[in-house]
Amino acid sequence: MEFSNGLGSMAIQDVIAAYPGIGEILARYDIGCVTCKVGICLLMDVVSIHGLGAEDEAKIEAEINDYLKRR
């Protein structure tokens, strides 16, 4: 997955702290990063770790990049 601002290589807890809307996007796909106590997964790995298909992965990537463009 490719994300604007180099966020793909950041830990999800840091990404959500800087961009809370990304946590909301992930939650819509039943990815509970906001409530996860570990939070060290990289944003680019979050979807594959949770076993979502390529179609959902593409949707999440597009939604996050659209969100970042509006920031």
PyMOL Python script that loads the backbone (N, CA, C, O; Angstrom):
from pymol import cmd

cmd.read_pdbstr("""\
ATOM      1  N   MET A   1       0.833  -1.173   0.000  1.00  0.00           N
ATOM      2  CA  MET A   1       0.000   0.000   0.000  1.00  0.00           C
ATOM      3  C   MET A   1       0.885   1.247   0.000  1.00  0.00           C
ATOM      4  O   MET A   1       1.931   1.289   0.648  1.00  0.00           O
ATOM      5  N   GLU A   2       0.451   2.225  -0.720  1.00  0.00           N
ATOM      6  CA  GLU A   2       1.185   3.483  -0.802  1.00  0.00           C
ATOM      7  C   GLU A   2       0.337   4.604  -0.218  1.00  0.00           C
ATOM      8  O   GLU A   2      -0.815   4.794  -0.607  1.00  0.00           O
ATOM      9  N   PHE A   3       0.922   5.347   0.725  1.00  0.00           N
ATOM     10  CA  PHE A   3       0.197   6.433   1.361  1.00  0.00           C
ATOM     11  C   PHE A   3       0.965   7.735   1.234  1.00  0.00           C
ATOM     12  O   PHE A   3       2.196   7.750   1.211  1.00  0.00           O
ATOM     13  N   SER A   4       0.220   8.827   1.151  1.00  0.00           N
ATOM     14  CA  SER A   4       0.814  10.159   1.102  1.00  0.00           C
ATOM     15  C   SER A   4       1.590  10.424   2.387  1.00  0.00           C
ATOM     16  O   SER A   4       1.349   9.785   3.411  1.00  0.00           O
ATOM     17  N   ASN A   5       2.506  11.353   2.323  1.00  0.00           N
ATOM     18  CA  ASN A   5       3.266  11.826   3.480  1.00  0.00           C
ATOM     19  C   ASN A   5       4.140  10.756   4.131  1.00  0.00           C
ATOM     20  O   ASN A   5       4.584  10.940   5.264  1.00  0.00           O
ATOM     21  N   GLY A   6       4.396   9.647   3.445  1.00  0.00           N
ATOM     22  CA  GLY A   6       5.237   8.595   4.007  1.00  0.00           C
ATOM     23  C   GLY A   6       4.636   7.893   5.211  1.00  0.00           C
ATOM     24  O   GLY A   6       5.357   7.282   6.000  1.00  0.00           O
ATOM     25  N   LEU A   7       3.319   7.974   5.357  1.00  0.00           N
ATOM     26  CA  LEU A   7       2.681   7.399   6.540  1.00  0.00           C
ATOM     27  C   LEU A   7       2.694   5.882   6.554  1.00  0.00           C
ATOM     28  O   LEU A   7       2.538   5.283   7.618  1.00  0.00           O
ATOM     29  N   GLY A   8       2.873   5.252   5.429  1.00  0.00           N
ATOM     30  CA  GLY A   8       2.847   3.798   5.366  1.00  0.00           C
ATOM     31  C   GLY A   8       3.876   3.140   6.251  1.00  0.00           C
ATOM     32  O   GLY A   8       3.648   2.032   6.738  1.00  0.00           O
ATOM     33  N   SER A   9       5.000   3.785   6.474  1.00  0.00           N
ATOM     34  CA  SER A   9       6.077   3.194   7.270  1.00  0.00           C
ATOM     35  C   SER A   9       6.048   3.650   8.730  1.00  0.00           C
ATOM     36  O   SER A   9       7.003   3.421   9.472  1.00  0.00           O
ATOM     37  N   MET A  10       4.959   4.293   9.140  1.00  0.00           N
ATOM     38  CA  MET A  10       4.819   4.738  10.530  1.00  0.00           C
ATOM     39  C   MET A  10       3.954   3.761  11.323  1.00  0.00           C
ATOM     40  O   MET A  10       3.064   3.117  10.767  1.00  0.00           O
ATOM     41  N   ALA A  11       4.219   3.654  12.617  1.00  0.00           N
ATOM     42  CA  ALA A  11       3.395   2.830  13.502  1.00  0.00           C
ATOM     43  C   ALA A  11       1.986   3.409  13.537  1.00  0.00           C
ATOM     44  O   ALA A  11       1.798   4.625  13.565  1.00  0.00           O
ATOM     45  N   ILE A  12       1.006   2.520  13.534  1.00  0.00           N
ATOM     46  CA  ILE A  12      -0.388   2.946  13.459  1.00  0.00           C
ATOM     47  C   ILE A  12      -0.764   3.858  14.612  1.00  0.00           C
ATOM     48  O   ILE A  12      -1.553   4.782  14.416  1.00  0.00           O
ATOM     49  N   GLN A  13      -0.233   3.638  15.801  1.00  0.00           N
ATOM     50  CA  GLN A  13      -0.571   4.508  16.928  1.00  0.00           C
ATOM     51  C   GLN A  13      -0.113   5.942  16.675  1.00  0.00           C
ATOM     52  O   GLN A  13      -0.796   6.884  17.078  1.00  0.00           O
ATOM     53  N   ASP A  14       1.026   6.121  16.019  1.00  0.00           N
ATOM     54  CA  ASP A  14       1.521   7.459  15.700  1.00  0.00           C
ATOM     55  C   ASP A  14       0.695   8.098  14.587  1.00  0.00           C
ATOM     56  O   ASP A  14       0.425   9.299  14.606  1.00  0.00           O
ATOM     57  N   VAL A  15       0.298   7.273  13.617  1.00  0.00           N
ATOM     58  CA  VAL A  15      -0.534   7.762  12.510  1.00  0.00           C
ATOM     59  C   VAL A  15      -1.865   8.265  13.039  1.00  0.00           C
ATOM     60  O   VAL A  15      -2.309   9.355  12.677  1.00  0.00           O
ATOM     61  N   ILE A  16      -2.504   7.475  13.894  1.00  0.00           N
ATOM     62  CA  ILE A  16      -3.820   7.849  14.416  1.00  0.00           C
ATOM     63  C   ILE A  16      -3.717   9.059  15.345  1.00  0.00           C
ATOM     64  O   ILE A  16      -4.630   9.883  15.396  1.00  0.00           O
ATOM     65  N   ALA A  17      -2.612   9.165  16.077  1.00  0.00           N
ATOM     66  CA  ALA A  17      -2.430  10.345  16.936  1.00  0.00           C
ATOM     67  C   ALA A  17      -2.351  11.617  16.095  1.00  0.00           C
ATOM     68  O   ALA A  17      -2.888  12.656  16.480  1.00  0.00           O
ATOM     69  N   ALA A  18      -1.683  11.532  14.953  1.00  0.00           N
ATOM     70  CA  ALA A  18      -1.536  12.697  14.082  1.00  0.00           C
ATOM     71  C   ALA A  18      -2.759  12.927  13.203  1.00  0.00           C
ATOM     72  O   ALA A  18      -3.098  14.069  12.893  1.00  0.00           O
ATOM     73  N   TYR A  19      -3.416  11.851  12.804  1.00  0.00           N
ATOM     74  CA  TYR A  19      -4.557  11.916  11.878  1.00  0.00           C
ATOM     75  C   TYR A  19      -5.682  11.014  12.392  1.00  0.00           C
ATOM     76  O   TYR A  19      -5.836   9.894  11.905  1.00  0.00           O
ATOM     77  N   PRO A  20      -6.471  11.480  13.364  1.00  0.00           N
ATOM     78  CA  PRO A  20      -7.522  10.647  13.964  1.00  0.00           C
ATOM     79  C   PRO A  20      -8.539  10.103  12.956  1.00  0.00           C
ATOM     80  O   PRO A  20      -9.122   9.043  13.182  1.00  0.00           O
ATOM     81  N   GLY A  21      -8.751  10.800  11.873  1.00  0.00           N
ATOM     82  CA  GLY A  21      -9.704  10.342  10.866  1.00  0.00           C
ATOM     83  C   GLY A  21      -9.310   9.020  10.240  1.00  0.00           C
ATOM     84  O   GLY A  21     -10.172   8.289   9.752  1.00  0.00           O
ATOM     85  N   ILE A  22      -8.031   8.700  10.245  1.00  0.00           N
ATOM     86  CA  ILE A  22      -7.588   7.420   9.698  1.00  0.00           C
ATOM     87  C   ILE A  22      -8.102   6.276  10.570  1.00  0.00           C
ATOM     88  O   ILE A  22      -8.467   5.219  10.055  1.00  0.00           O
ATOM     89  N   GLY A  23      -8.132   6.479  11.867  1.00  0.00           N
ATOM     90  CA  GLY A  23      -8.703   5.475  12.762  1.00  0.00           C
ATOM     91  C   GLY A  23     -10.172   5.236  12.466  1.00  0.00           C
ATOM     92  O   GLY A  23     -10.646   4.102  12.537  1.00  0.00           O
ATOM     93  N   GLU A  24     -10.899   6.304  12.134  1.00  0.00           N
ATOM     94  CA  GLU A  24     -12.315   6.183  11.787  1.00  0.00           C
ATOM     95  C   GLU A  24     -12.492   5.404  10.489  1.00  0.00           C
ATOM     96  O   GLU A  24     -13.406   4.587  10.371  1.00  0.00           O
ATOM     97  N   ILE A  25     -11.627   5.652   9.522  1.00  0.00           N
ATOM     98  CA  ILE A  25     -11.684   4.909   8.253  1.00  0.00           C
ATOM     99  C   ILE A  25     -11.460   3.427   8.510  1.00  0.00           C
ATOM    100  O   ILE A  25     -12.221   2.589   8.025  1.00  0.00           O
ATOM    101  N   LEU A  26     -10.434   3.102   9.261  1.00  0.00           N
ATOM    102  CA  LEU A  26     -10.127   1.697   9.549  1.00  0.00           C
ATOM    103  C   LEU A  26     -11.263   1.031  10.326  1.00  0.00           C
ATOM    104  O   LEU A  26     -11.578  -0.134  10.084  1.00  0.00           O
ATOM    105  N   ALA A  27     -11.868   1.748  11.238  1.00  0.00           N
ATOM    106  CA  ALA A  27     -12.966   1.192  12.032  1.00  0.00           C
ATOM    107  C   ALA A  27     -14.154   0.809  11.159  1.00  0.00           C
ATOM    108  O   ALA A  27     -14.857  -0.156  11.463  1.00  0.00           O
ATOM    109  N   ARG A  28     -14.387   1.550  10.081  1.00  0.00           N
ATOM    110  CA  ARG A  28     -15.496   1.209   9.174  1.00  0.00           C
ATOM    111  C   ARG A  28     -15.283  -0.156   8.516  1.00  0.00           C
ATOM    112  O   ARG A  28     -16.236  -0.780   8.049  1.00  0.00           O
ATOM    113  N   TYR A  29     -14.042  -0.608   8.482  1.00  0.00           N
ATOM    114  CA  TYR A  29     -13.715  -1.915   7.902  1.00  0.00           C
ATOM    115  C   TYR A  29     -13.438  -2.950   9.002  1.00  0.00           C
ATOM    116  O   TYR A  29     -12.818  -3.985   8.756  1.00  0.00           O
ATOM    117  N   ASP A  30     -13.906  -2.651  10.203  1.00  0.00           N
ATOM    118  CA  ASP A  30     -13.735  -3.539  11.357  1.00  0.00           C
ATOM    119  C   ASP A  30     -12.275  -3.800  11.710  1.00  0.00           C
ATOM    120  O   ASP A  30     -11.916  -4.888  12.159  1.00  0.00           O
ATOM    121  N   ILE A  31     -11.448  -2.791  11.502  1.00  0.00           N
ATOM    122  CA  ILE A  31     -10.051  -2.858  11.932  1.00  0.00           C
ATOM    123  C   ILE A  31      -9.944  -1.976  13.170  1.00  0.00           C
ATOM    124  O   ILE A  31     -10.062  -0.754  13.079  1.00  0.00           O
ATOM    125  N   GLY A  32      -9.723  -2.583  14.307  1.00  0.00           N
ATOM    126  CA  GLY A  32      -9.786  -1.879  15.583  1.00  0.00           C
ATOM    127  C   GLY A  32      -8.490  -1.267  16.055  1.00  0.00           C
ATOM    128  O   GLY A  32      -8.114  -1.444  17.214  1.00  0.00           O
ATOM    129  N   CYS A  33      -7.803  -0.560  15.198  1.00  0.00           N
ATOM    130  CA  CYS A  33      -6.517   0.035  15.580  1.00  0.00           C
ATOM    131  C   CYS A  33      -6.651   1.096  16.671  1.00  0.00           C
ATOM    132  O   CYS A  33      -5.736   1.278  17.474  1.00  0.00           O
ATOM    133  N   VAL A  34      -7.767   1.783  16.704  1.00  0.00           N
ATOM    134  CA  VAL A  34      -7.947   2.846  17.689  1.00  0.00           C
ATOM    135  C   VAL A  34      -7.936   2.277  19.104  1.00  0.00           C
ATOM    136  O   VAL A  34      -7.393   2.902  20.014  1.00  0.00           O
ATOM    137  N   THR A  35      -8.519   1.119  19.299  1.00  0.00           N
ATOM    138  CA  THR A  35      -8.597   0.528  20.634  1.00  0.00           C
ATOM    139  C   THR A  35      -7.482  -0.476  20.922  1.00  0.00           C
ATOM    140  O   THR A  35      -7.387  -0.986  22.038  1.00  0.00           O
ATOM    141  N   CYS A  36      -6.650  -0.761  19.943  1.00  0.00           N
ATOM    142  CA  CYS A  36      -5.556  -1.715  20.126  1.00  0.00           C
ATOM    143  C   CYS A  36      -4.541  -1.157  21.115  1.00  0.00           C
ATOM    144  O   CYS A  36      -4.158   0.010  21.029  1.00  0.00           O
ATOM    145  N   LYS A  37      -4.116  -1.975  22.033  1.00  0.00           N
ATOM    146  CA  LYS A  37      -3.146  -1.549  23.048  1.00  0.00           C
ATOM    147  C   LYS A  37      -1.699  -1.712  22.578  1.00  0.00           C
ATOM    148  O   LYS A  37      -0.786  -1.191  23.219  1.00  0.00           O
ATOM    149  N   VAL A  38      -1.474  -2.421  21.477  1.00  0.00           N
ATOM    150  CA  VAL A  38      -0.121  -2.631  20.979  1.00  0.00           C
ATOM    151  C   VAL A  38       0.274  -1.453  20.093  1.00  0.00           C
ATOM    152  O   VAL A  38       1.199  -0.711  20.424  1.00  0.00           O
ATOM    153  N   GLY A  39      -0.416  -1.277  18.979  1.00  0.00           N
ATOM    154  CA  GLY A  39      -0.243  -0.099  18.131  1.00  0.00           C
ATOM    155  C   GLY A  39       1.067   0.028  17.392  1.00  0.00           C
ATOM    156  O   GLY A  39       1.402   1.120  16.932  1.00  0.00           O
ATOM    157  N   ILE A  40       1.831  -1.059  17.257  1.00  0.00           N
ATOM    158  CA  ILE A  40       3.122  -0.945  16.589  1.00  0.00           C
ATOM    159  C   ILE A  40       3.092  -1.390  15.126  1.00  0.00           C
ATOM    160  O   ILE A  40       4.093  -1.271  14.420  1.00  0.00           O
ATOM    161  N   CYS A  41       1.955  -1.900  14.676  1.00  0.00           N
ATOM    162  CA  CYS A  41       1.836  -2.300  13.270  1.00  0.00           C
ATOM    163  C   CYS A  41       2.065  -1.076  12.394  1.00  0.00           C
ATOM    164  O   CYS A  41       1.669   0.035  12.746  1.00  0.00           O
ATOM    165  N   LEU A  42       2.699  -1.288  11.262  1.00  0.00           N
ATOM    166  CA  LEU A  42       2.862  -0.195  10.306  1.00  0.00           C
ATOM    167  C   LEU A  42       1.559  -0.018   9.545  1.00  0.00           C
ATOM    168  O   LEU A  42       0.856  -0.989   9.265  1.00  0.00           O
ATOM    169  N   LEU A  43       1.243   1.209   9.215  1.00  0.00           N
ATOM    170  CA  LEU A  43       0.013   1.480   8.484  1.00  0.00           C
ATOM    171  C   LEU A  43      -0.061   0.639   7.219  1.00  0.00           C
ATOM    172  O   LEU A  43      -1.132   0.127   6.894  1.00  0.00           O
ATOM    173  N   MET A  44       1.038   0.480   6.497  1.00  0.00           N
ATOM    174  CA  MET A  44       1.007  -0.260   5.233  1.00  0.00           C
ATOM    175  C   MET A  44       0.741  -1.751   5.439  1.00  0.00           C
ATOM    176  O   MET A  44       0.376  -2.445   4.490  1.00  0.00           O
ATOM    177  N   ASP A  45       0.916  -2.248   6.654  1.00  0.00           N
ATOM    178  CA  ASP A  45       0.701  -3.664   6.934  1.00  0.00           C
ATOM    179  C   ASP A  45      -0.649  -3.959   7.587  1.00  0.00           C
ATOM    180  O   ASP A  45      -1.054  -5.119   7.668  1.00  0.00           O
ATOM    181  N   VAL A  46      -1.336  -2.940   8.045  1.00  0.00           N
ATOM    182  CA  VAL A  46      -2.551  -3.123   8.830  1.00  0.00           C
ATOM    183  C   VAL A  46      -3.590  -3.957   8.095  1.00  0.00           C
ATOM    184  O   VAL A  46      -4.183  -4.858   8.689  1.00  0.00           O
ATOM    185  N   VAL A  47      -3.822  -3.682   6.831  1.00  0.00           N
ATOM    186  CA  VAL A  47      -4.866  -4.400   6.097  1.00  0.00           C
ATOM    187  C   VAL A  47      -4.480  -5.860   5.905  1.00  0.00           C
ATOM    188  O   VAL A  47      -5.309  -6.746   6.109  1.00  0.00           O
ATOM    189  N   SER A  48      -3.244  -6.126   5.521  1.00  0.00           N
ATOM    190  CA  SER A  48      -2.843  -7.515   5.293  1.00  0.00           C
ATOM    191  C   SER A  48      -2.852  -8.311   6.601  1.00  0.00           C
ATOM    192  O   SER A  48      -3.175  -9.499   6.595  1.00  0.00           O
ATOM    193  N   ILE A  49      -2.511  -7.686   7.691  1.00  0.00           N
ATOM    194  CA  ILE A  49      -2.526  -8.358   8.996  1.00  0.00           C
ATOM    195  C   ILE A  49      -3.941  -8.802   9.352  1.00  0.00           C
ATOM    196  O   ILE A  49      -4.134  -9.849   9.970  1.00  0.00           O
ATOM    197  N   HIS A  50      -4.924  -8.003   8.958  1.00  0.00           N
ATOM    198  CA  HIS A  50      -6.311  -8.301   9.306  1.00  0.00           C
ATOM    199  C   HIS A  50      -7.025  -9.115   8.235  1.00  0.00           C
ATOM    200  O   HIS A  50      -8.225  -9.362   8.353  1.00  0.00           O
ATOM    201  N   GLY A  51      -6.320  -9.531   7.206  1.00  0.00           N
ATOM    202  CA  GLY A  51      -6.844 -10.473   6.229  1.00  0.00           C
ATOM    203  C   GLY A  51      -7.963  -9.969   5.340  1.00  0.00           C
ATOM    204  O   GLY A  51      -8.798 -10.758   4.899  1.00  0.00           O
ATOM    205  N   LEU A  52      -8.000  -8.692   5.071  1.00  0.00           N
ATOM    206  CA  LEU A  52      -9.001  -8.171   4.148  1.00  0.00           C
ATOM    207  C   LEU A  52      -8.539  -8.414   2.718  1.00  0.00           C
ATOM    208  O   LEU A  52      -7.339  -8.516   2.459  1.00  0.00           O
ATOM    209  N   GLY A  53      -9.460  -8.505   1.816  1.00  0.00           N
ATOM    210  CA  GLY A  53      -9.133  -8.771   0.421  1.00  0.00           C
ATOM    211  C   GLY A  53      -8.581  -7.557  -0.306  1.00  0.00           C
ATOM    212  O   GLY A  53      -8.548  -6.446   0.224  1.00  0.00           O
ATOM    213  N   ALA A  54      -8.152  -7.803  -1.525  1.00  0.00           N
ATOM    214  CA  ALA A  54      -7.537  -6.756  -2.343  1.00  0.00           C
ATOM    215  C   ALA A  54      -8.499  -5.596  -2.621  1.00  0.00           C
ATOM    216  O   ALA A  54      -8.083  -4.439  -2.684  1.00  0.00           O
ATOM    217  N   GLU A  55      -9.772  -5.910  -2.785  1.00  0.00           N
ATOM    218  CA  GLU A  55     -10.751  -4.855  -3.065  1.00  0.00           C
ATOM    219  C   GLU A  55     -10.888  -3.900  -1.871  1.00  0.00           C
ATOM    220  O   GLU A  55     -10.869  -2.681  -2.043  1.00  0.00           O
ATOM    221  N   ASP A  56     -11.025  -4.456  -0.668  1.00  0.00           N
ATOM    222  CA  ASP A  56     -11.116  -3.610   0.520  1.00  0.00           C
ATOM    223  C   ASP A  56      -9.813  -2.870   0.763  1.00  0.00           C
ATOM    224  O   ASP A  56      -9.824  -1.711   1.178  1.00  0.00           O
ATOM    225  N   GLU A  57      -8.689  -3.531   0.510  1.00  0.00           N
ATOM    226  CA  GLU A  57      -7.395  -2.875   0.678  1.00  0.00           C
ATOM    227  C   GLU A  57      -7.309  -1.649  -0.222  1.00  0.00           C
ATOM    228  O   GLU A  57      -6.855  -0.592   0.216  1.00  0.00           O
ATOM    229  N   ALA A  58      -7.736  -1.776  -1.465  1.00  0.00           N
ATOM    230  CA  ALA A  58      -7.704  -0.655  -2.402  1.00  0.00           C
ATOM    231  C   ALA A  58      -8.627   0.470  -1.946  1.00  0.00           C
ATOM    232  O   ALA A  58      -8.288   1.647  -2.069  1.00  0.00           O
ATOM    233  N   LYS A  59      -9.789   0.106  -1.423  1.00  0.00           N
ATOM    234  CA  LYS A  59     -10.730   1.119  -0.921  1.00  0.00           C
ATOM    235  C   LYS A  59     -10.141   1.875   0.263  1.00  0.00           C
ATOM    236  O   LYS A  59     -10.226   3.101   0.330  1.00  0.00           O
ATOM    237  N   ILE A  60      -9.549   1.142   1.187  1.00  0.00           N
ATOM    238  CA  ILE A  60      -8.949   1.770   2.367  1.00  0.00           C
ATOM    239  C   ILE A  60      -7.816   2.700   1.953  1.00  0.00           C
ATOM    240  O   ILE A  60      -7.722   3.828   2.437  1.00  0.00           O
ATOM    241  N   GLU A  61      -6.967   2.229   1.068  1.00  0.00           N
ATOM    242  CA  GLU A  61      -5.849   3.046   0.585  1.00  0.00           C
ATOM    243  C   GLU A  61      -6.372   4.340  -0.041  1.00  0.00           C
ATOM    244  O   GLU A  61      -5.856   5.420   0.247  1.00  0.00           O
ATOM    245  N   ALA A  62      -7.381   4.238  -0.884  1.00  0.00           N
ATOM    246  CA  ALA A  62      -7.941   5.426  -1.543  1.00  0.00           C
ATOM    247  C   ALA A  62      -8.574   6.368  -0.524  1.00  0.00           C
ATOM    248  O   ALA A  62      -8.381   7.581  -0.602  1.00  0.00           O
ATOM    249  N   GLU A  63      -9.325   5.823   0.426  1.00  0.00           N
ATOM    250  CA  GLU A  63      -9.973   6.669   1.434  1.00  0.00           C
ATOM    251  C   GLU A  63      -8.951   7.399   2.295  1.00  0.00           C
ATOM    252  O   GLU A  63      -9.112   8.584   2.585  1.00  0.00           O
ATOM    253  N   ILE A  64      -7.912   6.702   2.699  1.00  0.00           N
ATOM    254  CA  ILE A  64      -6.886   7.344   3.531  1.00  0.00           C
ATOM    255  C   ILE A  64      -6.161   8.428   2.737  1.00  0.00           C
ATOM    256  O   ILE A  64      -5.941   9.523   3.253  1.00  0.00           O
ATOM    257  N   ASN A  65      -5.791   8.142   1.504  1.00  0.00           N
ATOM    258  CA  ASN A  65      -5.100   9.155   0.701  1.00  0.00           C
ATOM    259  C   ASN A  65      -6.000  10.354   0.414  1.00  0.00           C
ATOM    260  O   ASN A  65      -5.521  11.488   0.401  1.00  0.00           O
ATOM    261  N   ASP A  66      -7.291  10.126   0.185  1.00  0.00           N
ATOM    262  CA  ASP A  66      -8.234  11.242   0.010  1.00  0.00           C
ATOM    263  C   ASP A  66      -8.316  12.073   1.284  1.00  0.00           C
ATOM    264  O   ASP A  66      -8.310  13.303   1.230  1.00  0.00           O
ATOM    265  N   TYR A  67      -8.391  11.415   2.409  1.00  0.00           N
ATOM    266  CA  TYR A  67      -8.423  12.097   3.702  1.00  0.00           C
ATOM    267  C   TYR A  67      -7.169  12.968   3.875  1.00  0.00           C
ATOM    268  O   TYR A  67      -7.261  14.121   4.297  1.00  0.00           O
ATOM    269  N   LEU A  68      -6.013  12.414   3.548  1.00  0.00           N
ATOM    270  CA  LEU A  68      -4.760  13.159   3.694  1.00  0.00           C
ATOM    271  C   LEU A  68      -4.691  14.375   2.778  1.00  0.00           C
ATOM    272  O   LEU A  68      -4.130  15.404   3.154  1.00  0.00           O
ATOM    273  N   LYS A  69      -5.256  14.264   1.580  1.00  0.00           N
ATOM    274  CA  LYS A  69      -5.274  15.400   0.642  1.00  0.00           C
ATOM    275  C   LYS A  69      -6.085  16.561   1.184  1.00  0.00           C
ATOM    276  O   LYS A  69      -5.783  17.720   0.899  1.00  0.00           O
ATOM    277  N   ARG A  70      -7.118  16.256   1.966  1.00  0.00           N
ATOM    278  CA  ARG A  70      -7.992  17.296   2.515  1.00  0.00           C
ATOM    279  C   ARG A  70      -7.434  17.937   3.772  1.00  0.00           C
ATOM    280  O   ARG A  70      -7.989  18.925   4.253  1.00  0.00           O
ATOM    281  N   ARG A  71      -6.373  17.411   4.306  1.00  0.00           N
ATOM    282  CA  ARG A  71      -5.777  17.914   5.550  1.00  0.00           C
ATOM    283  C   ARG A  71      -4.844  19.045   5.299  1.00  0.00           C
ATOM    284  O   ARG A  71      -4.259  19.582   6.239  1.00  0.00           O
TER     285      ARG A  71
END
""", "prot")
cmd.dss("prot")
cmd.show_as("cartoon", "prot")
cmd.util.cbc("prot")
cmd.orient("prot")
